Each structure stands twice: as C-alpha cells, then as structure tokens.
Amino acid sequence: MAVSFHTACREDLPQLLLMMKELQRDDPWSLPFDEAEAVKVVEQLLRDPSLGRIWIIKNDGENVGYVVMTFDYSLEYGGRGAWVDELFVRRSHRCLGIGSQTLEFFTHEAKRLGATVVHLEVNHGNRAIELYRRVGFEDHHRYLMTKRIAETS
C-alpha cells in the first residue's frame, strides 16, 4: 500500500467537494453544509498558504481522502499552531493505517511550517477518537466553545 500526499490545487476542487459531501454523511459539521460557501472558503485557502494547506490523500494513485491544515497563534502553546481542520478517509480505505500515516505526515508538515503544536477537534462518539489517542493526542477536559460573529456568503 503506497500512501502519498498531493498538495491540492484549484483543479482538485471537484474531487474535494465530493469527499467533503462524503464527510458530511459520516460526521456532519455543526453548521449545515453549504456547497457554494464551501467552494468559496476552499478556494481562499488554496490561494493563500498563510491560512493553511490542503492535501489529497492517495493510495496506490487513487484519491482516498484529504486533510486540511489551518493555523492559529497562541501564547499558551508557544506560537503558531496547526489545526487538523478536516481529516477524511473514504470508508473503503479505513482501518488500513492511512489515518495514522496521514497524521504522521501532517505533524511533520506542521513542524516544517513553524508550528509548535497540532490541535484537532472531534465529535463525541466518532470512531476516530481512538486513532487520535493512539498517535498521541490528549483530551484537555475543556469545552470547545464557538460564537459565530460574521455571516457567510
């Protein structure tokens, strides 16, 4: 099994949207999925690498998922942080080690890009929680709280 990672570009947008819709069926966002808004924010991320990166996950040349990195800055964590904003592996390719390899790749890239820490959030009950714990992510016994301050579109 040859897992590789391809930096996403504008031409990958149709394939990304298909996989984003698959993710929504498995583990929906807290906000309703809006395809037009998704296109807009993905295009912005692809244009501006200071915001983060998107990689297509390939297995033997086949697109099997994607991972999105976004950045923040924190005094508590010593500077730039990288967020696993989205990690998706198609059902047909789960439990093959692709998620672990993706997180190893992600951590390496985060460090290369100047991050001091990697964060993620996961919905309660998501089966990937055990994967994240296995590769070293820890619960902080904090709540993630969000206040939406801008209208999209």
DOPA-807979 format. One record per atom (N, C-alpha, C): x, y, z; residue in one letter; chain. Coordinates in nm, 2 decimals, padded with zeros to 4 digits. Layout:
<rs>
[[X; Y; Z]; 'A'; 'A'],
...
</rs>
This chain:
<rs>
[[00.09; -00.12; 00.00]; 'M'; 'A'],
[[00.00; 00.00; 00.00]; 'M'; 'A'],
[[00.09; 00.12; 00.00]; 'M'; 'A'],
[[00.08; 00.20; -00.11]; 'A'; 'A'],
[[00.17; 00.32; -00.12]; 'A'; 'A'],
[[00.08; 00.44; -00.10]; 'A'; 'A'],
[[00.09; 00.50; 00.03]; 'V'; 'A'],
[[00.01; 00.62; 00.06]; 'V'; 'A'],
[[00.10; 00.74; 00.03]; 'V'; 'A'],
[[00.04; 00.84; -00.04]; 'S'; 'A'],
[[00.11; 00.96; -00.07]; 'S'; 'A'],
[[00.02; 01.08; -00.06]; 'S'; 'A'],
[[00.08; 01.20; -00.06]; 'F'; 'A'],
[[00.00; 01.32; -00.03]; 'F'; 'A'],
[[00.03; 01.42; -00.14]; 'F'; 'A'],
[[-00.07; 01.47; -00.20]; 'H'; 'A'],
[[-00.06; 01.57; -00.31]; 'H'; 'A'],
[[-00.12; 01.70; -00.26]; 'H'; 'A'],
[[-00.04; 01.81; -00.27]; 'T'; 'A'],
[[-00.09; 01.94; -00.23]; 'T'; 'A'],
[[-00.20; 01.98; -00.33]; 'T'; 'A'],
[[-00.32; 02.01; -00.27]; 'A'; 'A'],
[[-00.43; 02.04; -00.35]; 'A'; 'A'],
[[-00.42; 02.17; -00.43]; 'A'; 'A'],
[[-00.48; 02.17; -00.54]; 'C'; 'A'],
[[-00.48; 02.29; -00.62]; 'C'; 'A'],
[[-00.62; 02.31; -00.68]; 'C'; 'A'],
[[-00.65; 02.42; -00.75]; 'R'; 'A'],
[[-00.78; 02.45; -00.80]; 'R'; 'A'],
[[-00.85; 02.34; -00.88]; 'R'; 'A'],
[[-00.76; 02.26; -00.95]; 'E'; 'A'],
[[-00.81; 02.15; -01.03]; 'E'; 'A'],
[[-00.87; 02.04; -00.95]; 'E'; 'A'],
[[-00.83; 02.03; -00.82]; 'D'; 'A'],
[[-00.88; 01.93; -00.73]; 'D'; 'A'],
[[-01.01; 01.96; -00.67]; 'D'; 'A'],
[[-01.06; 02.08; -00.69]; 'L'; 'A'],
[[-01.18; 02.12; -00.62]; 'L'; 'A'],
[[-01.30; 02.03; -00.64]; 'L'; 'A'],
[[-01.33; 01.98; -00.76]; 'P'; 'A'],
[[-01.45; 01.89; -00.78]; 'P'; 'A'],
[[-01.43; 01.76; -00.69]; 'P'; 'A'],
[[-01.31; 01.71; -00.69]; 'Q'; 'A'],
[[-01.29; 01.59; -00.61]; 'Q'; 'A'],
[[-01.30; 01.62; -00.46]; 'Q'; 'A'],
[[-01.24; 01.73; -00.42]; 'L'; 'A'],
[[-01.25; 01.77; -00.28]; 'L'; 'A'],
[[-01.40; 01.79; -00.24]; 'L'; 'A'],
[[-01.48; 01.85; -00.32]; 'L'; 'A'],
[[-01.62; 01.87; -00.29]; 'L'; 'A'],
[[-01.69; 01.73; -00.27]; 'L'; 'A'],
[[-01.66; 01.64; -00.36]; 'L'; 'A'],
[[-01.72; 01.51; -00.35]; 'L'; 'A'],
[[-01.69; 01.44; -00.21]; 'L'; 'A'],
[[-01.56; 01.45; -00.18]; 'M'; 'A'],
[[-01.52; 01.39; -00.05]; 'M'; 'A'],
[[-01.57; 01.47; 00.07]; 'M'; 'A'],
[[-01.59; 01.60; 00.06]; 'M'; 'A'],
[[-01.65; 01.68; 00.16]; 'M'; 'A'],
[[-01.79; 01.64; 00.19]; 'M'; 'A'],
[[-01.86; 01.61; 00.08]; 'K'; 'A'],
[[-02.00; 01.56; 00.09]; 'K'; 'A'],
[[-02.00; 01.42; 00.16]; 'K'; 'A'],
[[-01.91; 01.34; 00.13]; 'E'; 'A'],
[[-01.90; 01.21; 00.19]; 'E'; 'A'],
[[-01.87; 01.23; 00.34]; 'E'; 'A'],
[[-01.79; 01.32; 00.38]; 'L'; 'A'],
[[-01.76; 01.35; 00.52]; 'L'; 'A'],
[[-01.88; 01.40; 00.59]; 'L'; 'A'],
[[-01.96; 01.48; 00.52]; 'Q'; 'A'],
[[-02.09; 01.53; 00.58]; 'Q'; 'A'],
[[-02.18; 01.42; 00.62]; 'Q'; 'A'],
[[-02.19; 01.31; 00.53]; 'R'; 'A'],
[[-02.27; 01.20; 00.56]; 'R'; 'A'],
[[-02.22; 01.12; 00.68]; 'R'; 'A'],
[[-02.09; 01.11; 00.70]; 'D'; 'A'],
[[-02.03; 01.03; 00.81]; 'D'; 'A'],
[[-02.03; 01.11; 00.94]; 'D'; 'A'],
[[-01.99; 01.24; 00.93]; 'D'; 'A'],
[[-01.96; 01.32; 01.05]; 'D'; 'A'],
[[-01.99; 01.47; 01.02]; 'D'; 'A'],
[[-02.12; 01.50; 01.02]; 'P'; 'A'],
[[-02.15; 01.64; 00.97]; 'P'; 'A'],
[[-02.09; 01.75; 01.06]; 'P'; 'A'],
[[-02.07; 01.86; 00.99]; 'W'; 'A'],
[[-02.03; 01.99; 01.06]; 'W'; 'A'],
[[-02.14; 02.03; 01.16]; 'W'; 'A'],
[[-02.10; 02.12; 01.25]; 'S'; 'A'],
[[-02.21; 02.17; 01.34]; 'S'; 'A'],
[[-02.30; 02.27; 01.27]; 'S'; 'A'],
[[-02.26; 02.32; 01.16]; 'L'; 'A'],
[[-02.34; 02.41; 01.07]; 'L'; 'A'],
[[-02.38; 02.33; 00.95]; 'L'; 'A'],
[[-02.49; 02.36; 00.89]; 'P'; 'A'],
[[-02.53; 02.29; 00.77]; 'P'; 'A'],
[[-02.43; 02.31; 00.66]; 'P'; 'A'],
[[-02.41; 02.21; 00.58]; 'F'; 'A'],
[[-02.31; 02.22; 00.47]; 'F'; 'A'],
[[-02.37; 02.30; 00.36]; 'F'; 'A'],
[[-02.30; 02.40; 00.31]; 'D'; 'A'],
[[-02.34; 02.49; 00.20]; 'D'; 'A'],
[[-02.24; 02.48; 00.10]; 'D'; 'A'],
[[-02.27; 02.41; -00.01]; 'E'; 'A'],
[[-02.17; 02.39; -00.12]; 'E'; 'A'],
[[-02.10; 02.51; -00.17]; 'E'; 'A'],
[[-02.19; 02.62; -00.20]; 'A'; 'A'],
[[-02.13; 02.74; -00.25]; 'A'; 'A'],
[[-02.03; 02.80; -00.15]; 'A'; 'A'],
[[-02.07; 02.80; -00.03]; 'E'; 'A'],
[[-01.98; 02.86; 00.08]; 'E'; 'A'],
[[-01.85; 02.77; 00.09]; 'E'; 'A'],
[[-01.87; 02.64; 00.08]; 'A'; 'A'],
[[-01.75; 02.55; 00.08]; 'A'; 'A'],
[[-01.65; 02.58; -00.03]; 'A'; 'A'],
[[-01.71; 02.60; -00.15]; 'V'; 'A'],
[[-01.62; 02.63; -00.27]; 'V'; 'A'],
[[-01.55; 02.76; -00.24]; 'V'; 'A'],
[[-01.62; 02.86; -00.19]; 'K'; 'A'],
[[-01.56; 02.99; -00.16]; 'K'; 'A'],
[[-01.44; 02.98; -00.06]; 'K'; 'A'],
[[-01.46; 02.91; 00.05]; 'V'; 'A'],
[[-01.36; 02.91; 00.15]; 'V'; 'A'],
[[-01.24; 02.81; 00.11]; 'V'; 'A'],
[[-01.27; 02.71; 00.04]; 'V'; 'A'],
[[-01.17; 02.62; -00.01]; 'V'; 'A'],
[[-01.08; 02.70; -00.11]; 'V'; 'A'],
[[-01.14; 02.77; -00.20]; 'E'; 'A'],
[[-01.07; 02.85; -00.30]; 'E'; 'A'],
[[-00.98; 02.95; -00.23]; 'E'; 'A'],
[[-01.03; 03.01; -00.12]; 'Q'; 'A'],
[[-00.95; 03.11; -00.05]; 'Q'; 'A'],
[[-00.83; 03.05; 00.02]; 'Q'; 'A'],
[[-00.85; 02.93; 00.07]; 'L'; 'A'],
[[-00.74; 02.85; 00.14]; 'L'; 'A'],
[[-00.64; 02.81; 00.03]; 'L'; 'A'],
[[-00.68; 02.77; -00.08]; 'L'; 'A'],
[[-00.59; 02.73; -00.19]; 'L'; 'A'],
[[-00.51; 02.85; -00.24]; 'L'; 'A'],
[[-00.57; 02.97; -00.24]; 'R'; 'A'],
[[-00.50; 03.09; -00.29]; 'R'; 'A'],
[[-00.40; 03.14; -00.19]; 'R'; 'A'],
[[-00.42; 03.12; -00.06]; 'D'; 'A'],
[[-00.35; 03.19; 00.05]; 'D'; 'A'],
[[-00.28; 03.09; 00.14]; 'D'; 'A'],
[[-00.16; 03.05; 00.12]; 'P'; 'A'],
[[-00.10; 02.95; 00.20]; 'P'; 'A'],
[[-00.07; 03.00; 00.35]; 'P'; 'A'],
[[-00.08; 03.13; 00.37]; 'S'; 'A'],
[[-00.06; 03.18; 00.51]; 'S'; 'A'],
[[-00.18; 03.13; 00.60]; 'S'; 'A'],
[[-00.29; 03.09; 00.54]; 'L'; 'A'],
[[-00.41; 03.04; 00.61]; 'L'; 'A'],
[[-00.39; 02.89; 00.64]; 'L'; 'A'],
[[-00.32; 02.81; 00.56]; 'G'; 'A'],
[[-00.31; 02.67; 00.58]; 'G'; 'A'],
[[-00.29; 02.60; 00.45]; 'G'; 'A'],
[[-00.31; 02.47; 00.45]; 'R'; 'A'],
[[-00.29; 02.38; 00.34]; 'R'; 'A'],
[[-00.40; 02.28; 00.33]; 'R'; 'A'],
[[-00.41; 02.22; 00.21]; 'I'; 'A'],
[[-00.50; 02.11; 00.18]; 'I'; 'A'],
[[-00.41; 02.00; 00.11]; 'I'; 'A'],
[[-00.42; 01.88; 00.15]; 'W'; 'A'],
[[-00.36; 01.77; 00.08]; 'W'; 'A'],
[[-00.46; 01.66; 00.04]; 'W'; 'A'],
[[-00.45; 01.61; -00.08]; 'I'; 'A'],
[[-00.53; 01.50; -00.12]; 'I'; 'A'],
[[-00.45; 01.37; -00.08]; 'I'; 'A'],
[[-00.51; 01.28; -00.01]; 'I'; 'A'],
[[-00.45; 01.15; 00.03]; 'I'; 'A'],
[[-00.47; 01.05; -00.08]; 'I'; 'A'],
[[-00.36; 00.99; -00.13]; 'K'; 'A'],
[[-00.37; 00.89; -00.23]; 'K'; 'A'],
[[-00.32; 00.76; -00.18]; 'K'; 'A'],
[[-00.38; 00.65; -00.23]; 'N'; 'A'],
[[-00.34; 00.52; -00.20]; 'N'; 'A'],
[[-00.33; 00.45; -00.34]; 'N'; 'A'],
[[-00.20; 00.41; -00.37]; 'D'; 'A'],
[[-00.17; 00.35; -00.50]; 'D'; 'A'],
[[-00.23; 00.43; -00.61]; 'D'; 'A'],
[[-00.21; 00.57; -00.60]; 'G'; 'A'],
[[-00.26; 00.66; -00.70]; 'G'; 'A'],
[[-00.40; 00.70; -00.70]; 'G'; 'A'],
[[-00.48; 00.64; -00.62]; 'E'; 'A'],
[[-00.63; 00.66; -00.61]; 'E'; 'A'],
[[-00.65; 00.77; -00.50]; 'E'; 'A'],
[[-00.74; 00.87; -00.53]; 'N'; 'A'],
[[-00.78; 00.96; -00.43]; 'N'; 'A'],
[[-00.87; 00.89; -00.32]; 'N'; 'A'],
[[-00.82; 00.89; -00.20]; 'V'; 'A'],
[[-00.89; 00.82; -00.10]; 'V'; 'A'],
[[-00.93; 00.90; 00.02]; 'V'; 'A'],
[[-00.89; 01.03; 00.02]; 'G'; 'A'],
[[-00.92; 01.12; 00.13]; 'G'; 'A'],
[[-00.85; 01.25; 00.11]; 'G'; 'A'],
[[-00.87; 01.33; 00.22]; 'Y'; 'A'],
[[-00.80; 01.46; 00.22]; 'Y'; 'A'],
[[-00.78; 01.50; 00.37]; 'Y'; 'A'],
[[-00.68; 01.60; 00.38]; 'V'; 'A'],
[[-00.66; 01.65; 00.52]; 'V'; 'A'],
[[-00.64; 01.80; 00.50]; 'V'; 'A'],
[[-00.69; 01.88; 00.59]; 'V'; 'A'],
[[-00.68; 02.02; 00.58]; 'V'; 'A'],
[[-00.61; 02.07; 00.71]; 'V'; 'A'],
[[-00.51; 02.16; 00.69]; 'M'; 'A'],
[[-00.43; 02.22; 00.80]; 'M'; 'A'],
[[-00.47; 02.37; 00.79]; 'M'; 'A'],
[[-00.51; 02.43; 00.91]; 'T'; 'A'],
[[-00.52; 02.57; 00.92]; 'T'; 'A'],
[[-00.44; 02.61; 01.04]; 'T'; 'A'],
[[-00.41; 02.74; 01.05]; 'F'; 'A'],
[[-00.32; 02.80; 01.15]; 'F'; 'A'],
[[-00.38; 02.89; 01.25]; 'F'; 'A'],
[[-00.33; 02.89; 01.37]; 'D'; 'A'],
[[-00.36; 02.99; 01.47]; 'D'; 'A'],
[[-00.23; 03.04; 01.54]; 'D'; 'A'],
[[-00.25; 03.12; 01.64]; 'Y'; 'A'],
[[-00.13; 03.16; 01.72]; 'Y'; 'A'],
[[-00.17; 03.17; 01.86]; 'Y'; 'A'],
[[-00.09; 03.11; 01.95]; 'S'; 'A'],
[[-00.13; 03.10; 02.09]; 'S'; 'A'],
[[-00.02; 03.13; 02.18]; 'S'; 'A'],
[[-00.04; 03.21; 02.28]; 'L'; 'A'],
[[00.06; 03.23; 02.39]; 'L'; 'A'],
[[00.08; 03.11; 02.47]; 'L'; 'A'],
[[-00.03; 03.05; 02.50]; 'E'; 'A'],
[[-00.03; 02.92; 02.59]; 'E'; 'A'],
[[00.06; 02.82; 02.52]; 'E'; 'A'],
[[00.05; 02.80; 02.39]; 'Y'; 'A'],
[[00.12; 02.69; 02.33]; 'Y'; 'A'],
[[00.25; 02.74; 02.25]; 'Y'; 'A'],
[[00.29; 02.86; 02.28]; 'G'; 'A'],
[[00.42; 02.90; 02.23]; 'G'; 'A'],
[[00.43; 02.94; 02.09]; 'G'; 'A'],
[[00.32; 02.99; 02.03]; 'G'; 'A'],
[[00.33; 03.05; 01.90]; 'G'; 'A'],
[[00.23; 02.98; 01.80]; 'G'; 'A'],
[[00.28; 02.96; 01.68]; 'R'; 'A'],
[[00.19; 02.91; 01.57]; 'R'; 'A'],
[[00.14; 02.77; 01.60]; 'R'; 'A'],
[[00.01; 02.75; 01.59]; 'G'; 'A'],
[[-00.05; 02.62; 01.60]; 'G'; 'A'],
[[-00.10; 02.58; 01.47]; 'G'; 'A'],
[[-00.10; 02.45; 01.44]; 'A'; 'A'],
[[-00.16; 02.39; 01.32]; 'A'; 'A'],
[[-00.28; 02.31; 01.37]; 'A'; 'A'],
[[-00.39; 02.33; 01.30]; 'W'; 'A'],
[[-00.52; 02.26; 01.33]; 'W'; 'A'],
[[-00.54; 02.15; 01.22]; 'W'; 'A'],
[[-00.58; 02.03; 01.26]; 'V'; 'A'],
[[-00.63; 01.93; 01.17]; 'V'; 'A'],
[[-00.78; 01.98; 01.16]; 'V'; 'A'],
[[-00.80; 02.06; 01.06]; 'D'; 'A'],
[[-00.94; 02.12; 01.04]; 'D'; 'A'],
[[-01.03; 02.01; 00.99]; 'D'; 'A'],
[[-00.98; 01.93; 00.89]; 'E'; 'A'],
[[-01.06; 01.82; 00.85]; 'E'; 'A'],
[[-00.97; 01.71; 00.81]; 'E'; 'A'],
[[-01.01; 01.59; 00.84]; 'L'; 'A'],
[[-00.94; 01.46; 00.80]; 'L'; 'A'],
[[-01.04; 01.37; 00.76]; 'L'; 'A'],
[[-01.04; 01.32; 00.63]; 'F'; 'A'],
[[-01.13; 01.23; 00.58]; 'F'; 'A'],
[[-01.06; 01.12; 00.50]; 'F'; 'A'],
[[-01.10; 01.00; 00.53]; 'V'; 'A'],
[[-01.06; 00.88; 00.45]; 'V'; 'A'],
[[-01.18; 00.81; 00.42]; 'V'; 'A'],
[[-01.19; 00.77; 00.29]; 'R'; 'A'],
[[-01.31; 00.70; 00.24]; 'R'; 'A'],
[[-01.33; 00.57; 00.31]; 'R'; 'A'],
[[-01.46; 00.54; 00.34]; 'R'; 'A'],
[[-01.49; 00.41; 00.41]; 'R'; 'A'],
[[-01.41; 00.29; 00.36]; 'R'; 'A'],
[[-01.40; 00.28; 00.23]; 'S'; 'A'],
[[-01.34; 00.16; 00.17]; 'S'; 'A'],
[[-01.19; 00.15; 00.20]; 'S'; 'A'],
[[-01.13; 00.26; 00.26]; 'H'; 'A'],
[[-00.99; 00.26; 00.29]; 'H'; 'A'],
[[-00.96; 00.29; 00.43]; 'H'; 'A'],
[[-01.06; 00.27; 00.52]; 'R'; 'A'],
[[-01.03; 00.29; 00.66]; 'R'; 'A'],
[[-00.98; 00.16; 00.72]; 'R'; 'A'],
[[-00.92; 00.18; 00.84]; 'C'; 'A'],
[[-00.86; 00.07; 00.91]; 'C'; 'A'],
[[-00.74; 00.00; 00.84]; 'C'; 'A'],
[[-00.67; 00.07; 00.75]; 'L'; 'A'],
[[-00.56; 00.02; 00.68]; 'L'; 'A'],
[[-00.43; 00.10; 00.72]; 'L'; 'A'],
[[-00.44; 00.19; 00.82]; 'G'; 'A'],
[[-00.32; 00.26; 00.86]; 'G'; 'A'],
[[-00.31; 00.40; 00.79]; 'G'; 'A'],
[[-00.40; 00.43; 00.70]; 'I'; 'A'],
[[-00.39; 00.55; 00.62]; 'I'; 'A'],
[[-00.41; 00.68; 00.71]; 'I'; 'A'],
[[-00.50; 00.67; 00.81]; 'G'; 'A'],
[[-00.52; 00.78; 00.90]; 'G'; 'A'],
[[-00.39; 00.80; 00.98]; 'G'; 'A'],
[[-00.33; 00.70; 01.03]; 'S'; 'A'],
[[-00.21; 00.71; 01.11]; 'S'; 'A'],
[[-00.10; 00.77; 01.03]; 'S'; 'A'],
[[-00.08; 00.72; 00.90]; 'Q'; 'A'],
[[00.02; 00.78; 00.81]; 'Q'; 'A'],
[[-00.01; 00.93; 00.78]; 'Q'; 'A'],
[[-00.13; 00.96; 00.77]; 'T'; 'A'],
[[-00.17; 01.10; 00.74]; 'T'; 'A'],
[[-00.14; 01.19; 00.85]; 'T'; 'A'],
[[-00.17; 01.14; 00.98]; 'L'; 'A'],
[[-00.13; 01.23; 01.09]; 'L'; 'A'],
[[00.02; 01.24; 01.11]; 'L'; 'A'],
[[00.09; 01.14; 01.08]; 'E'; 'A'],
[[00.24; 01.15; 01.09]; 'E'; 'A'],
[[00.29; 01.25; 00.98]; 'E'; 'A'],
[[00.24; 01.24; 00.86]; 'F'; 'A'],
[[00.27; 01.34; 00.76]; 'F'; 'A'],
[[00.23; 01.48; 00.80]; 'F'; 'A'],
[[00.11; 01.49; 00.85]; 'F'; 'A'],
[[00.06; 01.62; 00.89]; 'F'; 'A'],
[[00.15; 01.68; 01.00]; 'F'; 'A'],
[[00.19; 01.60; 01.10]; 'T'; 'A'],
[[00.27; 01.65; 01.21]; 'T'; 'A'],
[[00.41; 01.70; 01.15]; 'T'; 'A'],
[[00.46; 01.62; 01.06]; 'H'; 'A'],
[[00.59; 01.66; 01.00]; 'H'; 'A'],
[[00.58; 01.79; 00.93]; 'H'; 'A'],
[[00.47; 01.81; 00.85]; 'E'; 'A'],
[[00.45; 01.93; 00.77]; 'E'; 'A'],
[[00.42; 02.05; 00.87]; 'E'; 'A'],
[[00.35; 02.03; 00.97]; 'A'; 'A'],
[[00.32; 02.13; 01.07]; 'A'; 'A'],
[[00.45; 02.19; 01.13]; 'A'; 'A'],
[[00.54; 02.09; 01.17]; 'K'; 'A'],
[[00.67; 02.13; 01.22]; 'K'; 'A'],
[[00.75; 02.21; 01.12]; 'K'; 'A'],
[[00.75; 02.16; 01.00]; 'R'; 'A'],
[[00.83; 02.22; 00.89]; 'R'; 'A'],
[[00.78; 02.36; 00.86]; 'R'; 'A'],
[[00.65; 02.39; 00.88]; 'L'; 'A'],
[[00.58; 02.52; 00.86]; 'L'; 'A'],
[[00.58; 02.61; 00.98]; 'L'; 'A'],
[[00.66; 02.56; 01.09]; 'G'; 'A'],
[[00.68; 02.65; 01.20]; 'G'; 'A'],
[[00.58; 02.64; 01.32]; 'G'; 'A'],
[[00.50; 02.53; 01.31]; 'A'; 'A'],
[[00.40; 02.51; 01.42]; 'A'; 'A'],
[[00.47; 02.45; 01.54]; 'A'; 'A'],
[[00.43; 02.49; 01.66]; 'T'; 'A'],
[[00.48; 02.43; 01.78]; 'T'; 'A'],
[[00.38; 02.32; 01.84]; 'T'; 'A'],
[[00.26; 02.32; 01.79]; 'V'; 'A'],
[[00.16; 02.23; 01.84]; 'V'; 'A'],
[[00.06; 02.19; 01.73]; 'V'; 'A'],
[[00.00; 02.08; 01.74]; 'V'; 'A'],
[[-00.11; 02.04; 01.65]; 'V'; 'A'],
[[-00.23; 02.01; 01.73]; 'V'; 'A'],
[[-00.34; 02.07; 01.69]; 'H'; 'A'],
[[-00.47; 02.06; 01.76]; 'H'; 'A'],
[[-00.57; 01.99; 01.66]; 'H'; 'A'],
[[-00.67; 01.94; 01.72]; 'L'; 'A'],
[[-00.79; 01.89; 01.64]; 'L'; 'A'],
[[-00.91; 01.89; 01.73]; 'L'; 'A'],
[[-01.02; 01.89; 01.67]; 'E'; 'A'],
[[-01.15; 01.86; 01.75]; 'E'; 'A'],
[[-01.22; 01.75; 01.68]; 'E'; 'A'],
[[-01.29; 01.67; 01.76]; 'V'; 'A'],
[[-01.36; 01.56; 01.71]; 'V'; 'A'],
[[-01.49; 01.55; 01.78]; 'V'; 'A'],
[[-01.60; 01.51; 01.71]; 'N'; 'A'],
[[-01.73; 01.49; 01.77]; 'N'; 'A'],
[[-01.73; 01.38; 01.86]; 'N'; 'A'],
[[-01.80; 01.39; 01.97]; 'H'; 'A'],
[[-01.82; 01.28; 02.07]; 'H'; 'A'],
[[-01.88; 01.16; 01.99]; 'H'; 'A'],
[[-01.82; 01.05; 02.02]; 'G'; 'A'],
[[-01.87; 00.92; 01.96]; 'G'; 'A'],
[[-01.81; 00.89; 01.83]; 'G'; 'A'],
[[-01.73; 00.98; 01.77]; 'N'; 'A'],
[[-01.66; 00.95; 01.65]; 'N'; 'A'],
[[-01.56; 00.84; 01.67]; 'N'; 'A'],
[[-01.56; 00.74; 01.58]; 'R'; 'A'],
[[-01.47; 00.62; 01.60]; 'R'; 'A'],
[[-01.32; 00.66; 01.58]; 'R'; 'A'],
[[-01.29; 00.78; 01.52]; 'A'; 'A'],
[[-01.15; 00.82; 01.50]; 'A'; 'A'],
[[-01.09; 00.87; 01.64]; 'A'; 'A'],
[[-01.17; 00.88; 01.74]; 'I'; 'A'],
[[-01.11; 00.93; 01.87]; 'I'; 'A'],
[[-01.00; 00.83; 01.91]; 'I'; 'A'],
[[-01.02; 00.70; 01.89]; 'E'; 'A'],
[[-00.91; 00.61; 01.94]; 'E'; 'A'],
[[-00.79; 00.62; 01.85]; 'E'; 'A'],
[[-00.80; 00.65; 01.72]; 'L'; 'A'],
[[-00.69; 00.68; 01.64]; 'L'; 'A'],
[[-00.61; 00.79; 01.69]; 'L'; 'A'],
[[-00.68; 00.90; 01.72]; 'Y'; 'A'],
[[-00.61; 01.02; 01.77]; 'Y'; 'A'],
[[-00.54; 01.00; 01.90]; 'Y'; 'A'],
[[-00.60; 00.93; 01.99]; 'R'; 'A'],
[[-00.53; 00.89; 02.12]; 'R'; 'A'],
[[-00.41; 00.81; 02.09]; 'R'; 'A'],
[[-00.42; 00.71; 02.00]; 'R'; 'A'],
[[-00.31; 00.62; 01.97]; 'R'; 'A'],
[[-00.19; 00.69; 01.92]; 'R'; 'A'],
[[-00.21; 00.80; 01.84]; 'V'; 'A'],
[[-00.10; 00.87; 01.79]; 'V'; 'A'],
[[-00.05; 00.99; 01.87]; 'V'; 'A'],
[[-00.11; 01.00; 02.00]; 'G'; 'A'],
[[-00.06; 01.09; 02.09]; 'G'; 'A'],
[[-00.14; 01.22; 02.12]; 'G'; 'A'],
[[-00.26; 01.23; 02.07]; 'F'; 'A'],
[[-00.34; 01.34; 02.10]; 'F'; 'A'],
[[-00.41; 01.32; 02.24]; 'F'; 'A'],
[[-00.42; 01.42; 02.32]; 'E'; 'A'],
[[-00.47; 01.41; 02.45]; 'E'; 'A'],
[[-00.60; 01.50; 02.47]; 'E'; 'A'],
[[-00.69; 01.45; 02.55]; 'D'; 'A'],
[[-00.81; 01.53; 02.59]; 'D'; 'A'],
[[-00.76; 01.63; 02.69]; 'D'; 'A'],
[[-00.82; 01.75; 02.69]; 'H'; 'A'],
[[-00.78; 01.85; 02.78]; 'H'; 'A'],
[[-00.89; 01.88; 02.88]; 'H'; 'A'],
[[-01.00; 01.81; 02.87]; 'H'; 'A'],
[[-01.11; 01.83; 02.97]; 'H'; 'A'],
[[-01.16; 01.98; 02.96]; 'H'; 'A'],
[[-01.16; 02.03; 02.85]; 'R'; 'A'],
[[-01.21; 02.17; 02.82]; 'R'; 'A'],
[[-01.32; 02.16; 02.72]; 'R'; 'A'],
[[-01.40; 02.26; 02.72]; 'Y'; 'A'],
[[-01.50; 02.26; 02.61]; 'Y'; 'A'],
[[-01.45; 02.35; 02.50]; 'Y'; 'A'],
[[-01.48; 02.31; 02.38]; 'L'; 'A'],
[[-01.46; 02.40; 02.27]; 'L'; 'A'],
[[-01.59; 02.48; 02.25]; 'L'; 'A'],
[[-01.58; 02.61; 02.26]; 'M'; 'A'],
[[-01.70; 02.69; 02.25]; 'M'; 'A'],
[[-01.68; 02.79; 02.13]; 'M'; 'A'],
[[-01.79; 02.81; 02.06]; 'T'; 'A'],
[[-01.78; 02.89; 01.94]; 'T'; 'A'],
[[-01.89; 02.99; 01.94]; 'T'; 'A'],
[[-01.86; 03.11; 01.90]; 'K'; 'A'],
[[-01.95; 03.22; 01.87]; 'K'; 'A'],
[[-01.93; 03.27; 01.73]; 'K'; 'A'],
[[-02.03; 03.25; 01.65]; 'R'; 'A'],
[[-02.02; 03.29; 01.51]; 'R'; 'A'],
[[-02.05; 03.44; 01.50]; 'R'; 'A'],
[[-01.95; 03.52; 01.45]; 'I'; 'A'],
[[-01.96; 03.67; 01.45]; 'I'; 'A'],
[[-01.98; 03.73; 01.31]; 'I'; 'A'],
[[-01.97; 03.65; 01.21]; 'A'; 'A'],
[[-01.99; 03.70; 01.07]; 'A'; 'A'],
[[-02.08; 03.61; 00.99]; 'A'; 'A'],
[[-02.16; 03.67; 00.91]; 'E'; 'A'],
[[-02.25; 03.60; 00.82]; 'E'; 'A'],
[[-02.16; 03.55; 00.70]; 'E'; 'A'],
[[-02.19; 03.43; 00.66]; 'T'; 'A'],
[[-02.11; 03.38; 00.54]; 'T'; 'A'],
[[-02.19; 03.43; 00.41]; 'T'; 'A'],
[[-02.12; 03.41; 00.30]; 'S'; 'A'],
[[-02.17; 03.44; 00.17]; 'S'; 'A'],
[[-02.15; 03.58; 00.13]; 'S'; 'A'],
</rs>
